[in-house]
Amino acid sequence: MPLRNRVTPLGDLIADPARGLVYGNRGVLHDSNGAIRRAHDGRRWIACRLEFRGWRRTPLLQPGRFTELFFLDEATALAAGHRPCALCRRADYDRALAVWGLAGADEADAHLHRERLEEDGRTRRLHTAAFTRLPDGAFVVHGGRPRLVLGDVLLDWSPAGYRPAGRRPGGSAHVLTPPSLVALLDSEWHPLVPLLHPTATRRRTAAG
């Protein structure tokens, strides 16, 4: 049975057999039996490479260790509110701090935590921006679903990839990706992990 450690753009944890292209964590979320008990543990939400220095942890969800999370791609991780890891993605991390004008991980994590969650610490915070101003890779909530902005189209997200969801509309968008992470995308972000799952560009031409 699939583990409940796949992350949606909304930041929710689900069980699905599809494997993502980006790895990460947000602390210890599971109990000694591997059951997810909390949505996050602290402010340090990071996104990592799937492979680094040959390190491998098996089995997953070990008692007392951080909960291994998997994302479809970097765009999904950013939408969920995760920043680049300072260890396995040092170049991405340094560039992110430079874009934000922040001094280090603690300052960045506190800033991002305010952007991704409401004051209750549980509810996802949405931000408002014009659809025309959003860079490729940003996520919005449109039609009640998380959708990826790519060129002049929107794409529906699923754990296995993207499918067409129509043209990019005008007007204001309910933006899921936190503003600081939208700024990364707007800086011509080319991360060390896959920004988009291959289905995003493969299916883009079929949209609306």
N, C-alpha and C positions, 0 to 999 in steps of 0.2 A: 504494500500500500504506500502511495506517495507520502512523503513528509510534508507537514504544513509549514514550509519554509520558502515558498515562492512569493515574491512581493509584487503587488499590483502598482500601477501608477498612483493610486490613492493611498498607498502605504500599507494596505491590508495584507495579511498573511493568509495564503491559501495553499491547499494541497493540489498538485497537478504533476503528471508524469513528464511533461515537457521540460527540457533543460535550458536554462538561460545562458547568456554569454558573459554575464558580470556577476561577481561574488561580493559579499559584504557582510556587515553585521551592525547591530545597534545594541549590543550588550547581551546579557543572559535573559532570554525570554521564556525558556522551557524549564520544566521541573525535572526531578530525578528519573521520571518515566518517559521523558521526551515530549510531554504534552506542553503546548504553548500556553502560558499563563498570563502574559502581559504583552502589550504592543511595543514597548521600548523600555530600556533600562539605562537612563542617562541621556545626555545630549550628543554623544559621539556616534553619529550615524555615518558610516563610511561605505564606499564602494571600491572593490579591489579587482585585481586580475584573477582569472580562474586558475592560472598557474604562476608560481613564483618560486624560484630557487629549488624546485623539486619538492616543496613542502606538501604534505598530504595528511589530512586528518580523517581517520576512520576508526570507529563508526562516527557518523555525524550526531549532533545533539548529545554530547557527553555531559554527564552531570557536573554542574558547576562551571562549565566552559561556555564561552559565548555561543550564541545560536547562529549557525551558518545560514546565510540567506542567499537567494539567487534571484537575479533580475533578467528579464528578457534581453535588455541592452542598457547602454549608458543613459539613453533618453528616459527610460523607465526608472532607473535609479535616481536620476536628477528630479524627476517628477515626484517621486516618493520622499525626496528631501535628503538624499545621501550625497556627500561630497567625496572627492578623490582621497584615497588612503595616502598618508604621508610616508608609508614604508614601501609598498610595492608599486606605487604610482607617484613617486617623489616629484617628477617633472610636472605632472598634472597638478599636484597639490601646490607646488611653488607658484605655478602660473595662476591658479585660482586665487591664492592670497594676493598676488600682484594685481589681478583684476579688481578684487574687492578692496584693496588698500588696507588689509588687516595684518596684524603682527604675527598671529600663530593660531594653533588648533583650538585652544580654549575660547579665544575671542570669536573665531569663525563659527564654532559649534553653538555658542550662545546666540549669536546673530541668526544663524539658520533655524535654530529651535523656535525663535520668535516668529519667523516667517512661515514655518510649515504647520504650526499648531496654534489653535486659539488658547486663550488664557487658562482654560480648564485642563490643558495638557493632553487632551484626547481627540478633540474635533479638528479635522483638517481645515486649514485656513485657505480660502480661495482669494485670489487677487484679481483686480480688474485692469484690463489693458485693451487697446484696440487690436482687433484681429490683424490689421495691416501692419502693426508694429512687431508682431511676434516672429522670432527667428525659427528656422527649421529645427525640429527636435523638441520644441516646447509642447507641453500637454495642456489641454483645456478640458473642462467638463461641458459637453455639448450634447443636447438630446438625452441628458441624464447619464451619459457614459463618458469615460476618459477617452479622449481622442488626440492623436498626434497631429501636429501641424507640420506639413511638408510641402513646400512650394505653394501651389494654389489649391491644394486638396487637404481634407482631413482623413485620417485613417483610424479605424477602430482597433483597439488593442485587445489581444487575447494572450494567454500564457505561451501559445505556440507561434504567435506572429501577428501581423497586421492584415487588415482587409479594407477595401475602399469604403468610405462613409460620406462621399459627396465633396462638393467644392468648398473651399474656404469662404465663409460668409463675410460680410462687412459688419460694422458695428462693434460693440464691446464684447469681450470674451471673459468668461470666468476661468482664470488661469490657475492651473493646478501646480505647475512647476514654480517653486519659490522665486521671487524676483532676483535674488543674488545668483541663482543657478540659471535663470533666463539670461542674465548678463554674461555668464560663461558661454552659453550657446551663441549669444550675439557677438562674441569676440572671435568668431570663426574657430570654434572649439574642435580640435582634432585629438581626442584623448588616446591613451595607450590601450584602452579597451574599445570594443566595437560601439560606436555611437548609436547605430541603428541596426536592428535585425535585418537580414537580407530580404525578408518579405516586404519591408517598407518600400524599397526602391523597385522591387520586382512587380509589385501590385499597384504602384502609384499611377501608372499609365491607364489603368482600368477604372480609375475613380470618376464618378459623376460626370 
